[in-house]
Amino acid sequence: MAGGRFPYPKHVWSPSGGWWTQPTNWKSNTAIAVGITGTIVAAAWKYSAENEHRHTRPKGWIPSQIWAKEFRDGEIYGKK
């Protein structure tokens, strides 16, 4: 008998659902989790981009020059 289900202890609890779990709503649960995670990441990204300030000029190109306000406005490191 290869790979069949075997008797397991009913008193054991597992956060992942235990043995042979396949919740019927796993797709909607995954979509909700991805949506919540995406919202949190987007909010953190927006906050970080709005409050980013570099005190010294970067030696080379860095990705945050695409979205950073100080590079976008053309006034890099204040007016001299």
N, C-alpha and C positions, 0 to 999 in steps of 0.2 A: 504494500500500500504506500505508494510514493506521493508525498505532497498533500495528503488528505488532511482534513481538519481533525484536530485532536482535542480531548477534553482539557479545558483550562480553568484555573481558579477564578470563580466569579467575584471574589472579594478583592481582587487586585484592580486598582484604578490606575489609569494611564491618561495623561493630558492629551495624548495623540489619538485617543479613542480605543486603545486596546487592540485585541487580536481581530483580524479580518474586518476592519472597519472600512466602510465606503459610504459616507453620509450622502443622502440624496441631494442635498443642497450645497455640495462642495464647490460648484462653479460660482454660485452667487456669493458664497462666503469669501471665495478667493477674489472675486471682483470687488467686493466691498473693502476687503483688506488692502488691495492694490489702490483703490480710490482714496482711502484714508491716508495711506502712506504717501501717495502722490501729492495730496493736498498739503500735508505737513512739509514735505520736501520743497514744494513750490513756495510756500509761505516763508520758510527759512531762507531759500535762495533769494527771494525778493527783498527780505529784510537785510540780508548780507550785502546784496548789490547796492541797495540804497545807502547803506552806512559805511561802505568801504572807502577808505582813504589811505593813500600811500604817502609816506613821509619822504621817501627817496625814490628817484627815478629807477625803474627796472633796467637791468643791464641788457636785456633782450625782450623779445615779444613774449607776452604772457596772455593766456586766454581771457583773463578778466578785463583786458583792454576792449573787448567787444562790447561788454555791457556796463562797465564802470562809468559813472557819471562824469568823473574828472577827465576821462579820455574822450568821451562822447561830446562834451561841451566845447572842447578845444582849448580849454584853460587848464593846462597840465601844470600842477604844482603852483598855482597862483600867478598873478601878474607881476612882472618885474620891470 
